[in-house]
């Protein structure tokens, strides 16, 4: 670092043009500090990265132009961060040579260039106390805005989100994403700002207004941090707060104690005792930490449980806290990536490109859904994996330079405190001091450096569990404070050298070789030269903001169902933003959605075509949309060949091609490329299984779907497609098991939704009364037999029961169709197996098992839909109930069918037979009477009704009329049946006593005399109807 000479530049030698450049530079720094954290787009969804980065880069270009105007003729003081910043940026550029995706790299590179230039130029423009005071005040105001924003996110304060609507402006943000991300992203900013505001409280103890302001800000920050999810911040504060307290005690409390006479010794001896005490305390804490980590105790158990990836409860997720386990898996993948390329890294911005090659199944599933990490969630590993170990060293070097500047500032301020009269000073140190700052300046600079130290340490520690340097708001704030701490150090160092406050932060050192020539350039020409270079370059960089606006508007159009507008916006975004692979991926997804809408509309006829018109789609555009989608995803894969999601979506589009053979070949190749990257990628297995189903290759479809199920057992939809495959293979038992699992998971999901709304103590008795959700039990909920309670507690429980019943009511047509199909197929197999069953009674056990399966399937079909889609459902239900021996249920279902189809004769005859089996002859006679009255009855119908009427208690004279009608219609065929009845104990006595009956039968059909044993068995149970074919 070149320190200023003992003489300074006379104010009168500084031109107006230089003053303007210096003033503009300071204003740009202050504006960047406020603008970058809070800039946002309107009417968009995710809109905080590109505008911040592009705007910041443009502001740094302007700041560099201001520096260029001055540096043409004067020497600035070199910053302590110049060398590490240059080294770090050099390593970033070298690692970019091996980047897989240079289009992703250059965005990160430009942002890092801007950050490094910002760090180096801040000390050249901030040289006055007022500059630092303004920054501190603005930081407090920013904290208030960020706190309100974070709390509004947390508590969903709609009034805050809609504040702009009163001026006719659309709502500027929607939870959970807005100008700084979700609420815990704001913690990354507060990590740095909170210690500074806290330190300012002690600086302004004698200034009531400032004291109230910073106290209010600090309390609001504390409230915000307690509410929002910021565990990483707590880890940072766990380190920075003790550090701040230690330094405050050392440099402020301890001298005050010595000066006040509480300790009868010198400051030097007291400081020595304090240092010894700190060493002993650190050793004790280390021993205690070792004991906690090595012996069984509640703390160690809790920590181990939080990070555990073991699944004991069987929910297919680790039992530890999911976000923590997820971050640990991301870090593990990053470490393996670092081992592969330790020196040169993978290139700036390429973590999300290379990460799919290193992620594992646990990382994907720990959050409950298929997840692809785009950040390491550890900025130390992030710098190592992208920039290599040398880049990580450059990053640490920058932090070390800040620590050097801060602790040297503390030392210089300590010397000035001592010489100001707090204590005696050694002669050697006194000789170095040329000029002291006034007491307020010393206090302000001390507490500012102390707060910056706390903020930087908090950021460095917390970023080991977060992503401070990935989020633009916190990254810019961190580098800003890095520059401010060096600028503060230079002001203090300048006072130690006795140099008067410079006008524009320059020195009278000899000019460089280049400056000897550029100093002759007129000042207005310098302005014209530098700003003519910066303005077009910055404007070109801002084109990405235009592309971002088109991109977000296209996403909004898609959400509104306006596909043509969506594609128009995306094409304009690509004109401005052709290097962003995310645009191509999102566009490919939207083309899939559009083609799917067209395919789904085709079976719906006019209604489907009308929906397509509302969406701005046409069936004639299907092939064109397929082609555009394939090109978009192929472009995305050209930039990122490891992007398994794009390979998977490309396979989906290939599956939709009209040429079946080409579609099969191309989609299989796409899915196989996914498996080369990630063998356990669930959606590739899932989509491949659906493709095999379309090709009627059900064995392969089952293999792929079962692999998808192994990867993610909670993927409910897979069981439905497995059931369809088993049905096509006539494996009805496995089809029934898969459908049961699908039903079970749906019912369990509904129960979990109820558990979120009801207290556990209220819900658990109800859950127990409903039974378990195990597949071995029937998943039916019976509420019919609930006793009506009388007490208030029982009434409340009944109301809760009704709420549970309502929540568990399902209306799943697809599940209904699966169960009905399975039941019908089982019943048809029974009909085909009947002859074999008659010949081989050993098959009876199999027949009974099949009947139970069919009955369970048809019962669940009734459970999962509010109203059956077809009246034939009750007919099938009755047939299966008869097969299973459940006569009561068969009667109930066929009676329900008759309510819907009262003129159906065959069902009435089936019901008559069941009534007779149950000896309910009155109901049988009443049902059969309708057949005689409303249909063209046959002789067999009259004969059957006569039998039933006698069994129901009708007189012989009335029943005889039906027998007589039967003989009139059937002749000898009817007489032959009556001959058999007359020979039975049921009608023999009547035949003997009634000459009309004898005359009706005639001499040729006289019945034989029954035996004595037959006469003793005279029961009406013998009456039965002949078999009636449907």
VEXDOPA-760607 format. One record per residue (C-alpha): residue in one letter; x, y, z. Coordinates in steps of 0.001 Angstrom, whole numbers, plus 524288, in hexadecimal, padded with zeros to 5 digits. Example, Ala and Ser with C-alpha at 12.3 -4.5 7.8 and 13.67 -1.06 7.14 Angstrom:
// residues 2
A8300C7EE6C81E78S835667FBDC81BE4
***
This chain:
// residues 1030
X800008000080000X8056C80D5D7FC4CX802C6816A080776X80118825308050FX80C7B82E6380640X80D308388A810D5X807CA842CE807B0X7FA72842BA801B1X7F485848707F570X7F0778568B7F6F7X7E1A8857F07F549X7E345862BD7EB51X7EA9B8598F7E20FX7DEDE850657E0D4X7D691853D77D510X7C7CA8542C7D498X7C7C0848907CB45X7CF63840667D4FEX7C6A3844937E024X7BAA8840BF7D821X7C0838336B7D4FDX7C3EC8315B7E342X7B650835817E7C1X7AFAC82CF37DDA0X7B7D1821457E1E7X7B3E4822F87F01AX7A5A2824607EC3CX7A66C818047E406X7ABCC810557EF89X7A105815427F871X796A9812E97EE0EX79B88805107EB82X79ACD802147F9ECX78C53805AC7FA49X7882F801DD7EC9DX78D987F41F7EB31X786C17EDC07F6EDX7793B7F30D7F3AFX7782D7F3A37E4C7X76D5E7EB1B7DF0FX765077E90C7D308X756627EB2F7D2E6X74C417E1057CF09X755F87D5C87CF22X7586D7C9D67D759X766EA7C7A77D9DEX76DC57D46E7D775X778FA7D7B87E04EX785667D23E7DA15X787107D7E77CC75X782E07E5F87CF58X78BC67E69E7DB2CX7979A7E1257D42AX795C17E8F97C7A3X792EC7F5A57CEE7X79E807F3E17D7E3X7A7937F13C7CC77X7A2ED7FD9A7C5B2X7A507805BD7D1F4X7B2CE800527D35EX7B594803E57C53BX7B198811D07C878X7B9E8811A67D4C6X7C58C80CF87CCBCX7C344818267C334X7C3A6821E87CE85X7D05A81BAE7D31DX7D5DA81C7A7C555X7D30A82B1B7C456X7DB3582DA07D087X7E5CB823727CEE7X7EA15828F77C1D1X7F17F833877C913X7F28C82F727D76AX7F6A2823ED7DFD4X7ECC181D5F7E8A9X7F0AF8164A7F4FEX7F177807DB7F1F4X7E7DE7FF967F987X7EBDB7F47280268X7E26D7EBE07FAC3X7E80F7EED37ED3FX7F19A7E3547ECE4X7E85B7D8CD7F24BX7DD447DDD47E9B4X7E5F27DCF87DDB3X7EA8C7CF4E7E15CX7DCC37CA8B7E3F7X7D7C67CFD17D709X7E3617C9F07CFD5X7DFF77BC7D7D54AX7D1BF7BE6F7D157X7D5FD7C1317C35BX7DF4A7B58B7C2F0X7D5117AC037C807X7CB6C7B0EF7BDE6X7D4027AAF17B352X7CF9579D657B7C9X7C14B7A1027B9B8X7B750797E27B3A9X7ADF97A2FD7B0FBX7B49C7AFEE7ADE5X7A76A7B6A27AC4CX7A4D07B4087BAA8X7B2A57B8317BE34X7B2B67C5B17B84BX7A7307CA727C07EX7AE497C6887CCE9X7BB2E7CBF37C7D4X7B57E7D95F7C4C5X7AF127D9F47D214X7BBD07D6457D8F2X7C35B7E0437D0DCX7B9BC7EA9E7D553X7BB157E62E7E37DX7C9ED7E6767E330X7CA437F3D67DCB0X7C0717F8907E6B4X7C8F07F3D17F1F5X7D5147FA507EC87X7CEB58075B7E906X7C6E6809A57F575X7D2E280DE07FD73X7D6758178E7F2D0X7C97581ECF7F3DAX7C57581D9580233X7CEC882636809F0X7C63882EA1812C6X7BF8A82BCF81F90X7B2948304B819E5X7B3A08260880F3BX7B42381B2F8193AX7A9768213B82198X7A05C821FC815E2X7A31E813C5812A7X7A00980FC7820AEX7932881747820C4X78F16811C78139FX7929C8041E81821X78958805E0823A9X77E6380A6681AB2X780DF7FEDE811B5X77FFB7F5BE81D5AX772807FB1D8208BX76DE37F8D781289X7738D7EB2781222X76DA97E7E381F6FX7602D7EC4081B0FX761B77E48080E96X766417D81F815A9X75B727D8DF81FD9X751817DB638151DX7564E7CF2580E60X755A67C75E81AF2X748387CBFF81F4DX742F57CDB28116CX73F447DBFE8131AX7376D7DE16806B6X736387ECA780988X744FB7EE0480835X7455E7E66D7FB70X73A3C7EE787F5D0X73F427FBC97FA0BX7417B8006C7EC11X733C27FD3D7E774X72E6D809F67ECEDX735EB811237E239X730FB8083B7D780X73D62800077D723X73C507F14E7D6F8X740887EA397E330X74F487EA217E31CX751B97DD4F7EA08X74B7A7D0AA7EE34X74FA27C7777F8E4X758E67C08B7F981X761977C7887EFA8X763E27D6077EDF9X76EAE7E0297EDD8X777747D8A07F735X772617CABB7F612X76AEE7C3B6800B5X76B9F7C82E80EBEX777AE7C084812BFX77F407C67B8075DX77DAC7D39380DFAX785387CDDD81977X791537CD98810DAX790947DC738102BX78D4B7DE1481E8CX798FC7D5A88225CX7A1EB7E08C81DB1X799BD7EC518214FX7954E7E88382F09X7A2BF7E8CF835BAX7A5877F63682FE5X798AD7FBDD834E5X79B1A7F57D84207X7A8BB7FB79842E6X7A341808D683F70X79B228086F84BE7X7A77A809188543FX7AD368136C84B6FX7A19F81CA384D9CX79EF381ADE85C20X79FC48299C85DE0X7973E82CC9851FEX788EF829D585517X7837182A5884730X78DB38215D84166X78D178189084D5DX77E58816C684BF1X77F7F8146D83D5FX789F0809F583DF0X783BB80398849E0X776CC802A0842BDX77D717FCF6836AEX784FE7F30583EB8X778D17EE8B8460BX771287ED608395FX77C517E59383381X77C507DC8C83F4BX76D937DA6383E48X76EA97D76D82FDFX779D07CDEA831B5X7723B7C6C883C52X766707C4D583380X76C367C16F82657X773207B4AC8237AX781857B847824ACX788AC7AD9282C0FX7951E7B0A082493X7948C7BE8F829BEX793E67B99F837A6X7A0777B22183552X7A6DB7BE8683041X7A25A7C6AA83BC1X7A6EE7BBF4844E1X7B4B87BF698406DX7B3CB7CDFA83D8FX7ACB77D25C849E6X7B6FC7CCC685350X7C1987D26F84A88X7BB637DFEE84AFBX7B9D27DF3E859B6X7C7E27DAD485B96X7CD387E5F885356X7C4307EFFC85986X7C8917EBCA866F9X7D6C47EC25862D7X7D6C37F95985C26X7CC118009986383X7C7877FA738704CX7D4DE7F67E87566X7DB218041887364X7CF5980A5287A02X7D0BF8012C885B7X7DF4680463886EFX7DCED812F58852EX7D203812DF88F58X7DAD580C8E89960X7D3687FFE889B2EX7DFFC7F89E89846X7EC907FDFC89DF6X7F5857FAFF8928FX7F9768000688549X7F1FB7FDAD878D3X7FCD87F56787322X7FC9C7EBFE87EB0X7EDBC7EB6F87EAAX7EDDB7E82F87029X7F7C97DD72872C7X7EF027D78087D34X7E36E7D8698740FX7EAB07D13A8693EX7EEA17C66A8729EX7E0907C54687737X7DBDA7C3E48691DX7E58C7B8FE8665DX7E1327B19A87280X7D2D37B3A186F24X7D4F57AEAB8613DX7DBE57A2968666FX7D0B579FE186FE5X7C6AE7A15286522X7CE817983B85C69X7CF1B78DDD8670BX7C08978F35869A4X7BD8078E1585B2DX7C5F5781DC85A62X7BED777BCC865DFX7B18677EFB86016X7B56A7790785314X7BB9876CB8858CDX7B259768DC863D4X7A3DA7653E86339X79B57770E186698X78F0A777B886224X796427822185A6DX79DC5778348525BX791817702085058X78A0177BFB84BABX794CF7800484252X795FC7723283CF9X787497716183B12X786F977E3F833A8X790E6779AD82990X78CE076B59828EEX789BD765AE81B8DX784CA758BD8212BX77660755B881EA0X770BD74F0782AA5X762777530A829C2X760EA74DA281BEFX75C42759EC8150BX766EE758BE80A9FX76DD1764E880FD5X77920766A68193FX77522768CD8274FX77DE4774C482875X779C0782A28252DX777FD7822D8164BX77E6678F50812F0X78A6A78BDC81B05X78BC877E4981532X789B87840D807A8X794A478DE6809AEX79DC37837680ECFX79B6577B47802ABX79DDB7870F7F9EDX7AAA47897280106X7AE6677B2C7FFA7X7AC1A77BE97F0F2X7B406788827F031X7BF717825A7F784X7BFB0776E67EE08X7BF867809F7E2E3X7CAE87881F7E8F5X7D2C677B917EA38X7D1347793E7DBA1X7D5BC786F57D7B1X7DCBE78CC77E37CX7E54B797107DCECX7DD7C79D157D1D6X7CF8679A827D64CX7C41D7992E7CCF6X7C2D37A7647C8FFX7BAC07B2CE7CDC5X7AC217B0797CE4FX7AD5C7A2237CA92X7A99E79B737D73AX79BA6799107D2E5X7A0E8793F67C5F0X7AA11789D87CBE7X7A29B786A37D84CX7996E77C607D23CX7A551773B17D045X7A810773977DEE7X79AE7774497E5C8X7957F768327EC66X787FC762E37EEC0X7873E767D17FCAFX789C2775C37F85BX77ED8774DB7EE4CX774B676F417F78BX7779277513804CBX76EB2780DA80273X7635D778207FE75X7643A77AA07EFDEX76DA97794F7E490X7772B7847F7E6F4X78300789647DF76X78C12791D37E79BX7908A79E277E0AEX799147A2AE7EBFBX7A2BE79BA97F4B9X79CB17A1DF800D6X7AA9B7A3EB8057CX7B1B67AF6A7FF6BX7BF0E7AA5680397X7BCD979E027FBA0X7B6407A6157F123X7C29D7AE047EECFX7CB067A1CC7EF60X7C2C5799E27E5E3X7C1527A4B67DBCFX7CE767ABC57DCE7X7D73F7A1127E25BX7DF877A1B77EE8DX7E71A7AD787E973X7DA7E7B4F77E76BX7D6767B14F7F537X7E3927B65E7F9F4X7E1397C35B7F2F7X7D3EE7C47E7F95FX7D9DD7C1EB806CEX7E4A47CB9C803C0X7DA747D643801D6X7D4867D30580F04X7E1F17D2EC8155AX7E4D57E05880F88X7D8707E55581604X7DC717DF8982302X7E9C47E5F782195X7E37C7F33981ED2X7D9FB7F1F882A38X7E3CC7EDAC83489X7EDD97F79C83012X7E318801CA83191X7E0B87FD1A83F63X7EF247FE4A84269X7F04A80C0D83CE0X7E4018106984403X7E94180A95850A1X7F5A58129E84F11X7EDA081EE984CB7X7E51681C0885895X7F11F81AB186115X7F7978272485C24X7EAD182E5B85E0CX7EC4882C8B86C9EX7E61781F8E86FDFX7F32B819CC87408X801CB81B4C8720EX8085F817D586532X815AB812788621AX81F2781C1585C30X820EF813AC85015X812728139384D0EX811128221784FD8X81B3B8254C845ADX812EF81F0E83B23X806DD8271583E01X8058483385835F6X7F7148370083765X7EC0A831AB83FBDX7DDA2830AF83C59X7D3BC8371584533X7CCC582E4484F2EX7C04D82CA78472FX7C801828F683B08X7CFCA81EFD842ABX7C37E819208488AX7BC3F8190883B8FX7C74D812A4833F1X7C9A3808C283EC2X7BB808047383F9AX7B9E4804CE830E1X7C58B7FBBF82F45X7C0A27F35583A7FX7B3297F23B83422X7B90B7EF4B826CFX7C18A7E4D582D06X7B5807DEC283348X7ADFA7DF498267FX7B8F07D97181E5FX7BB897CEA682842X7AD057CB8A8290CX7AC6C7CAC681A49X7B88D7C24081935X7B3A37B8BC8239FX7A5627B85681F6AX7A8EF7B6938111DX7AE517A94781509X79FF97A57681634X79A047AEE480C67X79CC87B6BD80032X7A05F7C4AD803ADX7A9157C6547F7B7X79F2B7C0A57EE34X7943A7CA197F196X796EB7D7657EB9FX7917F7DF857F6D3X79A467D98080114X7A60F7D8157F7FFX7A6127E6767F43BX7A41C7EA6E80271X7AF757E1C5806B8X7B8E27E75B7FC99X7B4207F50F7FFA8X7B7907F34B80DFBX7C4907ED6880A0BX7C7C57F9E1802C1X7C28E8026880DBBX7CB0D7FBD3817FCX7D7307FE3980F8EX7D2E280C5180D0CX7D14480E5581BB6X7DEA78089F81E1CX7E498811F081439X7DE5481DB381AEDX7E3C78194E8280AX7F1048164982220X7F1338239881BA0X7EF2582A00828CAX7FA658221E82E68X803368273E8239CX7FEFA8351282641X7F9A28372C81883X7EE898411081785X7E18A83C4F81279X7E2C183BB58038FX7D8BC842237FAE6X7D6C6836EC7F175X7DE6382BB57F781X7EAD082CD07EF71X7F93F82E907F2CAX804AD836457ED7AX80C9982A447EA41X813AE829D57DD26X80B06826C57D191X80C2581A177CA46X811518194E7BC66X80388819627B6B3X7FEF2824927BF3BX809EC82D2A7BA52X802F782D537AD43X7F4A782CA27B162X7F60C838267BAD0X7F6A2841367AF12X7E8F783CFD7AAC5X7DEFD847BF7AD66X7D5D78448C7B886X7C95B845B27B041X7CF6E83CA67A636X7D21F832977B0DFX7C3C2832E27B487X7BFDD831467A66CX7C99B826587A42EX7C68781DEA7AFE7X7B7E681FB47B034X7B71181D887A17FX7BD86810667A401X7B59380CBC7AFFDX7A7E8810CB7AC1DX7A6C08082F79FE1X7AD6C7FCBF7A6A0X7A4967FDE37B270X798B37FF737A9C6X79C407F30B7A271X79D6E7EBE77AF5AX78FF67F0CF7B350X78A2C7E9C07A799X789267DDD47B035X77F667E54F7B885X776FF7E71C7AC68X778227D8A37A9A2X7749F7D5D27B7B1X768577DE1C7B688X764157D6947AA5FX767107C9DB7B16DX75EF47CD2E7BD67X753BA7D2717B567X753C97C5B97ADCFX753097BE077BA74X747857C6517BED7X740DD7C4027B1C2X742947B5687B386X73C987B61F7C10CX731097BD1C7BAE8X72F957B2837B083X733867BB127A4E7X73CEF7B26179D85X73EF77BA6179140X742697C65B7996EX74B5D7BDBB7A188X753057B931795AEX753927C70079026X759637CC3479CE0X763407C13979D91X767CA7C35E78FA8X76A317D1AF792D6X771507CDA679F41X77A3A7C4F179735X77D7C7D03478E29X782AC7D7DF799CBX7871C7CC627A1FEX78BB27C192798B2X795D37BBD17A1DAX78D047B8827AD62X78A847A9EA7AD88X77F6B7AB2B7B75FX777227B2277AD28X778467A6BA7A3CEX774FC79CFE7AE6BX768E87A4797B301X764AD7A68E7A4EAX765E1797F07A25CX75D277952F7AE03X752F679EA27A8F1X753067981579B97X7507078B297A27DX744FB791707A999X73F85796D779CD9X74067789CA795ABX73A4B782E57A150X72EEE78C797A12DX72CAA78984792CFX72D2E77ADB7951BX723D277BAA7A097X71A3D7841A7990BX718D077A8F78DBAX7100977092794BBX7075977B6979A41X701BA77F8C78D1FX6FC4178D3C78BC9X6FE707904479A10X70CD978CFE798A9X70E2E7955578C67X707CF7A0B47936BX7119879F6679E82X71CCD79F5D794BCX717CC7AC1478EEEX717E87B22A79C72X725FC7ADB979E37X729E77B312790F7X72D137A58978B89X7291179E1877F52X729A678F9E77C64X73084792C676F95X73BD6798957775CX73F0878BEF77E78X74A6378796775D6X74FE37954D77553X74FA9796837841CX75628789477855DX760FA78D9577C3CX7632379A7378365X7636C7939179086X76D617899978BE3X776257944F78668X7753B79C3379311X77927790A379B8DX783EB78C757923CX7897F79A3F7932EX788C3799827A1EEX7900578C867A1D9X79A6279210798C6X79D8C79C037A35DX79BF07926C7AE8CX79D8E7842B7AA80X79C2177F8E7B8A0X78E93785427BA75X786D3778CD7BCDDX779EC780137BDEDX77B697851A7B017X77EC3777677AB2EX772A17724E7B1EEX769CC77CDE7AC27X76FBB77A8379ECEX76BD376C3A7A02DX75DF8770767A367X75D4F7787D796E3X762F876D5078EE5X75859764677945CX74E2476D7478E78X7536D76CA178082X7499F766CF776C8X7533275CC177149X752997522877B82X75F7F74B6C7783DX7675275812777AEX760EF75CE77842DX7644C7502778B1AX7727E75063786D4X7750375EBC789E6X76E0E75EC679707X775487528479B4FX7823275900797DEX77E687652E79F8CX77A9575D6B7AB9EX786F2755337AAC7X78EFF761BA7AAE6X787C17656E7B751X78B8D758577BD4FX799C275A997B9A9X79959766FE7C1E9X7906A761EE7CC92X78C4B753BC7CCE3X781BF756BC7D6E0X77B31762067CFF7X76D0475F2C7D2E7X76687766C67C800X76E8975FEE7BD7DX76A4E7529D7C29CX75C7D757A47C3F7X75BB675D447B63CX7622C751567B052X75808748D67B6FFX74D0B751017B14DX7536B74FDD7A3F4X7539C7410D7A50DX745487415F7A8E2X741FF748D379C93X7495073E6B794D8X741B4733A279BEDX74E7A72E1F7A142X7494072C377AED8X7544F723C17B430X75E4572E627B147X754DA738B97B631X753B87317F7C31FX7627F730A37C469X7644A73F4B7C20DX75918743467CAFBX75DF273A757D5E3X76B82740847D4B0X7653774DED7D5EBX75E29748DE7E1E2X76ADE744297E7FEX770B7751AA7E5F3X764F2758AA7EBB1X75B1D7500C7F303X7529875BE07F5E1X74F8475E1F7E771X7413075A797E866X73E1475B447D9F2X7472474FEB7D6B2X73E29746317DD72X732F274A287D499X73AB4747587C849X73FE173AAA7CDF7X731E5736707D074X72E6F739397C24DX739FF7311C7BDA0X7362E725A87C656X728317266A7C16BX72CCE725737B368X73529719B07B73CX729457138F7BE17X730FE713307CABFX7254E717DA7D275X72A9F714B17DFECX7366371DBB7DE0AX72DA2727B37D774X72501727887E380X730DF729157EC8DX73617734AB7E4A9X728CC73B2B7E485X72770739097F32CX7347D73FBF7F540X7303874B147ECBBX723B074C147F4AEX72B0B74AFA8018EX7347E756047FE32X7294E75ED37F9E7X721E575C3080665X72E1C75E2880E98X7309376B24807E6X722DA76F9380B33X724AF76B4B81934X731397733B81A05X729E077F1781511X71FF577D3181FEAX72AB377BBF82A00X72FBE7891C825FBX7229A78F5182940X71EAB787FA83590X72590786B1842AFX72C66779B8844A0X724D6776A7850F7X71825778268494AX71C6F770EC83D34X7232C764E9842D9X716F275E7B848D1X70FFD7605E83BD9X71B4F75A9483450X71B4174EC383D47X70C9474D2983B80X70E6174D7982CC5X718507428E82D51X725CD741DA8278DX72962744F3819A3X730AF7383C817CFX72E87730E880B1CX72AA2724BE812A6X71EA772BE9817D1X7134A730F480FEEX7147373F8980E0FX7065F74284810BDX700F274C5A81A4EX6F40D74922820B4X6EC7C754128270CX6DEDC74E1A8268CX6DF4E747AA833D6X6E4417537683B7BX6DC31755B4847BCX6D6E4763528489CX6DDA3769C78544AX6D6C27727085DDFX6E17577918865A0X6E8037856086027X6F4DF77E0985F14X6EE4D773258577BX6E75777CDE84ECFX6F4467838F84BBFX6FA5277657848CDX6EF06772F783FDCX6F0CA77FC383881X6FF4177CCB83720X6FBC276F2D8325FX6F30D77501827FBX6FE1277E0D823D9X7072D7726D822B3X6FCE876AEE81B1EX6FB3377640811BDX709DF777B080FEFX70B797692680D45X700D1768BD802F7X7078E766537F61FX7038B768757E81DX70DE27619C7E021X7084475D237D2FEX71509756C67CED3X715FD74EFA7DB5FX707AB74B397D9CCX70A03746497CBF8X715AF73E3D7D064X70E19737587DB11X7023D734FB7D263X70AE572F857C798X711BF726637D115X704D8721B47D6DDX6FEBA71FA27C976X70A9D718357C466X70A6A70F607D053X6FBDA70CD47CE7DX6FDB1709AF7C019X7087F7001A7C380X6FEFE6F9B57CCEFX6F4E66F81C7C22FX6FF1B6F2027B953X704016E9467C45AX6F6A26E4317C880X6F74D6D7BA7C06DX704E66D49F7C55CX7002C6D7047D33FX6F5166CD417D17AX6FE956C3007CCA9X709796C5C27D68CX7047C6C9527E432X712996CBB07E89DX711CC6D8D87E1C2X707946DD597EB8BX711906E3FC7F48BX716F96EBDC7E91DX709356EF9D7E559X706586F46C7F316X712D76FC7B7F35BX70F5F702947E649X701BE705C37EB16X7073070CA27F717X7106C714977EEA7X7056A7185C7E581X6FC5F71C247F0AAX706E37245E7F743X709EF72B1C7EA59X6FBBB72E5D7E776X6F9A2733417F567X7055673C6C7F464X700887410C7E731X6F4457457B7EE2CX6FC6174C567F8A0X704CA754777EF7BX6FA1275B1F7E7C2X6EE6D763167EBEFX6E53275DEA7E175X6E830751F17D8F7X6EA49755917CACFX6E1C174A8A7C58FX6D56C743E27CA96X6DB2B736D67C67EX6E44F7387B7D217X6D95F733FD7DB3DX6D655728607D279X6E499724127D2E7X6E529726B97E17BX6D97171DB67E395X6DF10712DE7DB1BX6EBFA7133C7E27BX6E4E8713797EF8EX6DD49707467EBCEX6EA0D700F57E795X6F0147043F7F4B8X6E3F86FF927FC06X6DFE270D05800EBX6D16070C0E7FDA8X6CD43717D8805B5X6D6C4720A07FE8EX6D29571B317F157X6C45571E327F468X6C7F172BFD7F8B0X6CFB372EEB7EC3BX6C581729387E30FX6BABF730C07E9E3X6C2E373D227E7D5X6C4197395F7D988X6B546737ED7D883X6B378745A37DDFCX6BB7B74A887D286X6B64A740B97C86AX6A8E973C467CD68X6A4E3735837C0A9X6B05672BF57C043X6AA9571E207C044X6B6ED7161C7C207X6BADB71D2C7CE83X6AD1F71AFB7D3FDX6AE3670C897D139X6BB8870C3B7D7E7X6B59A713157E3A0X6AA367096C7E3F1X6B3BF6FE0A7E4D6X6BB0C704C37F007X6AE3F707B07F72FX6AA936F9597F5F3X6B7E06F5357FB34X6B5396FDD9806FDX6A71C6F8BE807BAX6A1C270670805E8X696C6701687FD25X68E3470D717FE6EX698E4716167F8B1X69B7070BE07EE43X68CFF70B827EA8AX68BFA71A4B7EA5FX6981071B7F7E1BFX6936F710DE7D86CX685DA716A57D771X68BEA722AA7D0ECX691C9719AC7C67DX68483713B77C35DX67E05720FE7C2A3X6881E728587BAA1X68E3171E437B198X68A19713A97A80BX68ADC708D27B20BX68DC76FAEC7ADB5X687936EE767B2A8X693836EC8F7BB62X691306F9F17C181X6830F6F6767C500X6873D6E9597CA47X691F86EF877D296X688D86F9F37D7D0X67EE36EF997DB93X6890E6E8697E36AX68D946F4FA7EA22X67FAD6F95F7ECEFX67C986EC817F3CBX688FF6EDB97FBF8X6853E6FBC17FF6DX6780B6F743804C6X66F4D6F97F7F8FBX6634E6F0927F829X663826E4DF7EF19X658636EA677E714X660306F6A47E3FBX66CBA6EF4E7E14AX665676E5507D8C6X661E96F01D7CF1BX6706A6F2727CC8EX672DA6E3D47CAC9X667786E33F7C17CX66CEB6EEEA7B9AEX67A166E8467B939X6741F6DBE87B365X66C5D6E3D17A986X679016EA227A4C3X682716DECF7A68DX67A0C6D2E87A3FBX680296C5C87A6D0X68D286CC0D7AA37X6869B6D35E7B553X67EF46C7247B943X68BBC6BF997BA39X691116C96D7C429X684246C9767CBB1X684706BA937CBBBX6914B6BB3E7D30AX68B9A6C5437DC97X67F6D6BCF37DEC3X687E56B1397E1EEX68F2F6B9337EC40X68A6A6BA737FA35X688216C8D17F778X67C326C6CE7EE5AX678D96B8477EF74X66DF26BA0E7F971X667FF6C4FE7F160X668896BC997E525X661806B1687EC11X656CB6BA657F12DX654AA6C38F7E58DX64E526BD8F7D971X650FD6CA137D1D6X65F866C80D7D3CAX65E166B9E27CF83X6567A6BE147C382X660CB6C87E7C05DX66B936BE3F7C021X663696B3E07B908X6652F6A5347B926X6724A6A58C7B211X6790D6AD8B7BCA0X674076A70B7C8F5X67E926A87C7D397X6847269D357DB4BX6817769B427E9B9X68C116A1167F2D6X6929C6987E7FCEDX69048699C680B89X69D7D6A06180D5FX69A2E6AA67802DCX68D1D6AD128094CX6941F6B060815FCX69C8C6BAA180F22X6919F6C37080A8CX697E06D0D780B1AX696346DC18801C6X6A5086DD00800AAX6A4506D3CD7F556X69E0D6DE3A7ED22X6A7F76E47F7E402X6A8176EB3D7D713X6AE266E5907CAF6X6BAF96EBB07C6DDX6B8F46F8337BF3AX6C3956FC977B5DAX6C68E70B087B56B
***
